[in-house]
Amino acid sequence: MTLKEFILSRVQVFFVLVTLILFGSAVYGGIYAPQQELHYYHLFSPIIIAAACILPTCVTYFKKEPTPLQYIIRQIIELILIEVIVMFLVSPPPKYSGSEIKFYVGIGIMILIIYMIIEVVSWLKKYKQAIKLTEQLKTFQTAE
């Protein structure tokens, strides 16, 4: 993967992240803090969180194809860094009725679900590209 392709994939992941963070925040807030009111400046938080979450994905950039173990280790490091960044950026609501541990566990689970959705979407995109490339190779081989 070239650097340009990697940067373009990170931009795509950013926009998917913003969407999923907005959706996750709406669901989580609707369940655990339905009485809270949001102000317009709260709409910037998904953008800030998504931008901060893109930074750890730089550890997954490879100039050449990684081994499966290297890939798994870097994905785990990426997930841990994302969890730490989001936990640092997100704070519990000021008048939260439950415990803060419950709040942070819920956020952690939401991050994990969003991370898994992003990975599945990325895998499906790569799978589609691989099928297209395979078909092109087959037509090229039969043409000769």
Backbone as a ProteinNet text record, in pm:
[ID]
protein_1_A
[PRIMARY]
MTLKEFILSRVQVFFVLVTLILFGSAVYGGIYAPQQELHYYHLFSPIIIAAACILPTCVTYFKKEPTPLQYIIRQIIELILIEVIVMFLVSPPPKYSGSEIKFYVGIGIMILIIYMIIEVVSWLKKYKQAIKLTEQLKTFQTAE
[TERTIARY]
85	0	89.9	62	139.8	90.8	171.9	135.4	7.9	-6.6	-126.3	-251.7	-244.6	-358.2	-390.9	-286.6	-306.2	-376.3	-333.1	-393.6	-539.9	-566.3	-705.2	-791.8	-737.2	-815.1	-841.6	-744.9	-764.7	-872	-879.2	-983.3	-1120.3	-1129.9	-1256.4	-1295.3	-1199.1	-1225	-1269.5	-1211	-1248.9	-1397.7	-1446	-1587	-1681	-1640.8	-1720.9	-1722.7	-1607.2	-1598.6	-1689.5	-1689	-1774.6	-1920	-1960.5	-2099.1	-2131	-2043.6	-2068.6	-2061.9	-1972.8	-1963.8	-2090.4	-2139.6	-2265.9	-2380.6	-2388.8	-2494.5	-2479.6	-2357.3	-2333.5	-2361.2	-2323.4	-2349.4	-2498.8	-2571.8	-2716.1	-2783.5	-2743.8	-2803	-2763.6	-2634.6	-2585	-2645.4	-2648.8	-2707.5	-2857.2	-2925.8	-3068.6	-3103.5	-3014.5	-3038.9	-2998	-2877.7	-2822.1	-2840.4	-2865.4	-2882.3	-2986	-3110.2	-3209.7	-3249.3	-3227.6	-3267.2	-3162.4	-3044.8	-2940	-2974	-2941.8	-2959.4	-2821.9	-2817	-2691.3	-2695.2	-2580.1	-2566	-2494.6	-2494.2	-2434.3	-2286.7	-2213.7	-2071.2	-2046.8	-2146.8	-2132.3	-2123.1	-2171.3	-2165.2	-2022.5	-1929.9	-1789.9	-1719.2	-1773.8	-1703.8	-1681.8	-1779.3	-1749.9	-1637	-1630	-1522.9	-1387.4	-1381.6	-1255.5	-1214.7	-1310.1	-1278.9	-1234.4	-1303.3	-1265	-1125.6	-1095.4	-961.1	-854.5	-883.3	-786.6	-771.3	-877.9	-871.9	-800.4	-789.3	-717.6	-566.7	-518.1	-374.1	-314.3	-374.4	-314.8	-315.5	-398.6	-401	-275.1	-193.3	-66.7	28.4	8.7	94.8	65.7	-45.8	-79.2	-33	41.7	91.8	212.7	206.5	315.8	361.3	492.9	543	536.5	561.7	547.7	450	406.3	303.8	353.7	276.8	319.6	287.2	353.4	318.1	187.2	115.4	-10.2	10.3	119.3	145.2	170.7	249.3	273.6	143.4	58.7	-68.3	-155.9	-167.6	-250.6	-197.4	-66.5	-6.7	-31.9	-15.3	-38.9	-185.9	-275.7	-418.4	-452.8	-394.9	-419.5	-365.4	-246	-187.8	-276.5	-324.8	-412.4	-539.5	-603.2	-726.2	-701.4	-592.5	-559.9	-538.1	-463.1	-439	-569.5	-657.6	-786.2	-868.8	-873.1	-947.9	-894.3	-762.7	-702.5	-735.1	-723	-750.9	-895.9	-987.8	-1129.2	-1162.7	-1110	-1136.6	-1081.6	-972.8	-915.9	-1002.1	-1056.2	-1134.9	-1277.5	-1333.4	-1472.6	-1476.6	-1563	-1582.2	-1729.1	-1759.4	-1900.5	-1980.9	-2110.8	-2194.8	-2188.3	-2199.1	-2183.8	-2285.4	-2407.1	-2509.4	-2546.8	-2446.2	-2470.5	-2523.4	-2634	-2699.8	-2629.9	-2567.2	-2499	-2354.2	-2281.4	-2139.9	-2059.1	-1943.4	-1857.2	-1800.3	-1781.8	-1728	-1824.7	-1952.7	-2054.4	-2049.9	-2031.4	-2022.2	-1903.1	-1786.2	-1665.4	-1668.6	-1729.1	-1742.6	-1832.7	-1941.2	-2030.6	-1959.9	-1882	-1805.7	-1703.7	-1636.8	-1538.3	-1601.5	-1719.3	-1789.8	-1832.3	-1880.2	-1919	-1798.9	-1683.3	-1561.9	-1526.2	-1534.3	-1502.6	-1597.5	-1725.8	-1823.5	-1795.4	-1769	-1737.2	-1609.7	-1509.4	-1382.8	-1407.1	-1489.2	-1517.3	-1594.8	-1687.9	-1762.5	-1667.7	-1576.4	-1478.1	-1391.9	-1347.8	-1264.5	-1341.4	-1468.1	-1549.6	-1570.9	-1600	-1618.8	-1489.1	-1375.4	-1246.4	-1218.6	-1247.9	-1225.9	-1313.9	-1441.3	-1531.7	-1484.6	-1433.4	-1381.6	-1261.7	-1170	-1052.3	-1093.2	-1191.1	-1239.6	-1297.7	-1375.2	-1435.6	-1326.7	-1222.1	-1111	-1037.2	-1020.2	-950.7	-1028.9	-1160.3	-1243.3	-1233.7	-1238.8	-1229.2	-1094.1	-987.4	-853.7	-841.9	-899.3	-895.9	-967.6	-1082.1	-1156.5	-1077	-1010.5	-928.8	-813	-752.1	-642.2	-691.1	-809.7	-865.5	-891.9	-949.1	-976.8	-847	-747.1	-616.6	-552	-561.8	-499.8	-573.1	-704.3	-778.2	-763.2	-725.8	-707.9	-581.2	-486.4	-359.4	-362.1
-117	0	123.7	213	335.8	430.7	532.7	631.2	705.3	735.8	805.9	720.8	591.5	502.5	492.7	488.3	479.1	604.4	721.3	846.7	854.5	815	815.1	717.9	603.6	509.3	566.1	641.9	703.1	811.6	885.3	987.7	921	809.9	736.6	685	630.7	581	695.7	813.6	929.8	959.3	964.5	998.7	888.1	763.8	654.6	663.7	696.7	711.6	823.1	936.6	1048.1	1003.4	934.9	888.2	789.7	691.7	591.3	649.9	745.2	809.1	890.5	962.1	1034.9	939.4	830.5	733	669.3	626.6	565.5	660.7	785.5	885.2	908.1	910.6	931.2	814.1	693.2	575	570.1	586.5	578.9	689.2	810.3	921.8	905.7	852.1	829.3	725.7	630.3	525.5	571	628	656.3	798.8	892.2	1031.3	1101.5	1050.4	1111.7	1253.2	1291.5	1424.7	1531.2	1490.1	1585.8	1659.2	1788.5	1867.5	1893.6	1890.8	1917.8	2058.3	2120	2250	2230.8	2332.9	2320.5	2284.5	2330.9	2299.1	2151.3	2079.1	1934.4	1858.7	1918.9	1853.2	1843	1918.5	1908.9	1789.4	1735.7	1627.3	1503.5	1455.9	1339.8	1365.4	1488.1	1521.8	1519.3	1575.3	1578.7	1437.4	1358.4	1221.6	1138.4	1150.6	1074.9	1114.6	1244.1	1289.4	1234	1233	1178.9	1028.3	960.4	814.7	773.5	863.5	831.9	826.9	905.7	910	773.2	693.4	562.4	465.3	491.5	399.8	409.4	508.7	521.7	406.6	337.6	224	106	109.1	-2.1	21.9	128.8	153.6	64.4	-11.4	-100.6	-65.9	-56.1	-36.3	-167.9	-277.8	-409.2	-490.8	-600.5	-682.8	-738.8	-717.3	-768	-916.5	-979.1	-1116	-1111.7	-1222.3	-1221.2	-1181	-1225	-1188.8	-1039.3	-982.3	-837.4	-760.4	-806	-739.1	-743.3	-859.1	-874	-787.6	-788.8	-708.7	-559.9	-515.3	-372.3	-334.6	-425.1	-397.6	-387.9	-473.7	-468.4	-338.2	-299.3	-172.4	-55.7	-60.2	45.4	55	-58.2	-58.2	-3.8	-43.6	5.9	156.7	206.1	350.1	426.8	372.6	438.4	441.8	329.5	325.5	430.9	440.6	536.7	679.9	709.8	845.4	883.8	795.3	827.7	840.7	753.3	763.2	894.4	940.3	1067.6	1185.1	1177.2	1288.2	1294.1	1178.5	1171.8	1173.9	1256.1	1258	1232.8	1175.8	1147.3	1275.7	1268.4	1386.5	1435	1565.1	1617.5	1563.9	1539	1490.2	1346.9	1265.4	1126.8	1049.4	978.7	911.7	782.5	712.5	587.4	610.9	503.3	515.3	549.4	609.6	644.7	520.4	413.5	289.7	235.3	238.4	192.4	276.4	406.8	496.8	460.1	443.3	413.7	274	177.2	43.5	51.1	125.7	143	210.1	312.1	380.5	284.3	207.5	110.5	7.5	-41.2	-138.2	-72.4	51.3	123.4	142	173.6	189.8	58.1	-50.6	-182	-217.5	-191.1	-220.3	-135.7	-7	81	34.9	-3.3	-51.5	-176.5	-267.9	-390.6	-360.7	-266	-228.2	-169.8	-82.5	-23.2	-131.9	-228.6	-336.9	-421.4	-449.9	-528.9	-451.6	-322	-240.6	-235.6	-218.7	-216.7	-351	-460.7	-593.4	-615.5	-575.2	-591.7	-511.1	-392.1	-309.2	-377	-427.8	-496.9	-625.3	-695.5	-818.8	-790.1	-682.8	-643.6	-608.4	-536.9	-501.9	-627.2	-723.8	-847.6	-927.4	-933.9	-1004.6	-936.9	-804.4	-729.7	-753.8	-752.7	-777	-919.5	-1014.6	-1154.4	-1170	-1106.2	-1112.2	-1048.4	-937.7	-872.8	-962.8	-1031.2	-1123.1	-1241.4	-1291.7	-1403.9	-1363.5	-1244.4	-1199.6	-1172.6	-1124.6	-1099.7	-1231	-1334.8	-1464.3	-1534.2	-1523.3	-1588	-1513.2	-1387.2	-1308	-1349.4	-1405.6	-1443.4	-1578.5
0	0	0	-91.6	-96.2	12.3	39	141.2	102.3	-26.8	-73.8	-51.3	-83.3	-61	88.2	171.1	314.8	367.8	323.1	368.2	322.8	198.7	150.3	231.3	267.2	348.1	487.5	542.1	673.8	668.4	557.7	542.1	536.4	463.8	458.3	596.3	669.6	804.6	895.2	878.5	958.8	943.8	819.4	797.7	847.4	832.2	887.4	1039.7	1099.2	1244.6	1294.9	1228.5	1270.3	1271.9	1166.7	1158.7	1270.8	1291.9	1394.1	1535.2	1557.5	1689.1	1716.9	1615.9	1632.8	1665.6	1592	1616	1754.6	1788.2	1918.4	2033.2	2016.9	2120.7	2139.2	2029.4	2037.9	2109.5	2075.1	2139.5	2286.7	2313.6	2451.7	2538.1	2485.8	2559.8	2579.2	2478.4	2490.9	2596.4	2616.4	2715.5	2855.4	2868.5	3000.9	3050.5	2960.6	3004.6	2917.2	2913.5	2824.1	2863.5	2987.4	3032.4	2996	2953.7	2919.4	2790.1	2787.7	2666.5	2606.2	2474.6	2405.5	2346.1	2344.3	2281.5	2148.5	2067.1	1934.4	1939.6	2039.2	2045.6	2074.3	2123.7	2144.9	2012.2	1905.2	1775.2	1721.8	1779.2	1738.5	1802.1	1911	1979.5	1893	1813.3	1728.8	1629.3	1579.1	1484.1	1553.8	1673.5	1749	1788.8	1836.7	1878.3	1758.3	1645.1	1525.2	1478.1	1481	1439.9	1533.5	1662.3	1758.2	1741.9	1702.7	1685.4	1557.6	1462.3	1338.8	1364	1458.3	1484.6	1518.8	1608.3	1637.7	1519.9	1419.4	1306.1	1221.3	1248.5	1176	1208.3	1321.2	1353.3	1262.6	1190	1101.4	957.6	932.6	798.3	773.2	665.9	628.1	487.1	469.1	333.3	256.6	328.2	266.4	349.6	294.9	358.3	492.2	600.9	731.9	747.4	842.1	876.3	954.4	961.8	1038.5	1184.8	1245.9	1385.3	1400.4	1309.7	1313	1296.4	1206.4	1182.5	1307.4	1369.5	1489.3	1603.2	1624.1	1732	1709	1587.5	1559.4	1572.7	1536.8	1554.1	1702.5	1784.5	1928.9	1987	1945.5	1991.6	1949	1825.8	1775	1858.6	1888.7	1967.4	2107.7	2170.4	2304.8	2302.8	2204.3	2193.5	2171.7	2089.3	2064.8	2192.3	2265.7	2392	2489.5	2500.9	2594.5	2553.2	2424.8	2376.6	2402.7	2369.2	2387.2	2535.7	2618.8	2762.8	2819.4	2762.7	2806.4	2761	2639.1	2584.3	2638.9	2670.2	2713.5	2865.6	2917.7	3063.3	3091.7	3208	3236.9	3251.7	3224.1	3242.3	3386.8	3411.8	3546.8	3647.6	3602.9	3695.1	3660.1	3641.6	3602.2	3722.1	3702.9	3814.9	3855.7	3763	3795.1	3831.9	3845.6	3879.2	3754.3	3777.2	3664.5	3598.4	3674.7	3616.9	3512.8	3542	3448.3	3320.5	3336.1	3222	3134.1	3195.6	3118.9	3056.8	3124.5	3065.7	2942.3	2951.6	2837.2	2719.9	2749.2	2643.9	2582.6	2666.4	2617.2	2525.3	2562.2	2478.2	2346.8	2354.7	2233.9	2140.5	2196.1	2115.6	2048	2122.1	2066.9	1952.6	1969.6	1864.3	1739.6	1759.8	1646.2	1577.4	1655.2	1598.3	1513.9	1565.9	1491.5	1363.2	1367.3	1246.4	1142.5	1187.1	1095	1031.3	1110.4	1057.7	956.9	983.7	890.8	760.8	770.8	650.6	569.3	635.9	566	499.2	570.4	513.9	391.8	400.1	285.9	165.3	191.4	81.7	16	97.3	42.3	-29.5	24.3	-38	-175.7	-184.6	-312.6	-413.7	-367.5	-456.2	-502	-411.8	-446.1	-550	-535	-633	-769.6	-769.4	-894.9	-962	-883.7	-938.1	-990.9	-920.8	-965.8	-1098.4	-1111.2	-1237.8	-1351.4	-1323.7	-1425.8	-1467.5	-1371.6	-1403.5	-1485.8	-1453.3	-1529.2	-1673.6	-1694.6	-1831.3	-1907.3	-1835.6	-1898.4	-1941.4	-1854.6	-1887.7	-2000.8	-2005.9	-2113.6	-2245.3	-2240.4	-2362.5	-2436.4	-2363.7	-2428.8	-2487.1
[MASK]
++++++++++++++++++++++++++++++++++++++++++++++++++++++++++++++++++++++++++++++++++++++++++++++++++++++++++++++++++++++++++++++++++++++++++++++++

